[in-house]
Amino acid sequence: MELTVVTQNLKLGALRSDDGDPQGRWPLLVERILAAAERVDVVMLCEVVDWHRYGHKQLVRALCDLGLDAAPLAPSRSGIGTALLFRRETMGHWVRHNPDFACETLHGFAVTSFDVGLPAPLSFVPVHFTPFDADAALSEANLVASRAHKYGPFAVVSGDCNYPPASARNPLPDYAAMRAYNAGSRTLLPAGDVTPGTAPEPDRRVARKLVQNGLVDVAWHLFEQTGDERLLARTGTDDRIDQAWVSSPLAGAVSNYRLLDRPEGASDHHGLVFRVDTDNVDTTDPWARR
């Protein structure tokens, strides 16, 4: 079975601007998500703000507009949470939903798993790592990667990772477009004095921690196969900080990764879409957690 997965940072729930002014960007995001494929099976969201208020009014609106179901919203210390939407006709109902340790991270997360015919459940974890502190984000990445494997070796982790991709062969960030506060979080501290002429060095530790935990960057994996540099395009103003990761048994099952950048104005982040063919998942070692 071929599953289509979409990832999107909503920007404050698609309901308001950075300054708190009301913004009705949700219809633009509906258009973007529905245009991603003929059938979208899983939508992994972050910056899910106020979707629980007024009896989950915005969440219900999203489900009606997209024709999807939802797992319970993940707990979030910041209130800028994550969500997982899914198509019941292809995914079935979730068999596990686990938000344990969510509040050990700033924005929260949950592991939602489905029986899609593999020897163990297929788990999905929408993420949004803290943008303020690379050391804290490193800890979050390690925690999330561990929890993603709670129900076995088959997992998808995707969202706003906020830090540069793992390999130094990725294109450098556009530092001319990067705000100083982002550069302060996303670059390594030089050994000596920091001056205006000091060349920034990307801090790739967060992504490398995901690799260390056995996860595979979908865009980078497909780039290494094809050499298509469009796969490495920036997802925000200055770097490829929105990333899709799969556990290693799924690496051979991913395809058709691309950015979602229309309509403009839907969010300050591009969306991502890719496919997972469950018939091509490596099922030779369906281990259980210990």
Secondary structure, 3 states (H helix, E strand, C coil): CEEEEEEEECCHHHCECCCCCECCCHHHHHHHHHCCCCCCCEEEEEEECCCCHHHHHHHHHHHHHHCCEECCCCCCCCCCEEEEEECHHHHCCCCEEECCCHHHCCCCCCEEEECCCCCCCEEEEEEECCCCCHHHHHHHHHHHHHHHCCCCCCEEEEEECCCCCCCCCCCCCCCCCCCHHHHHHHECCCCCCCCCCCCCCECCHHHHHHHHCCEEEHHHHHHHHHCCHHHHCCCCCCCCCEEEEEEHHHHHHEEEEEEECCCCCCCCCCEEEEEEEHHHCCCCCCCCCC
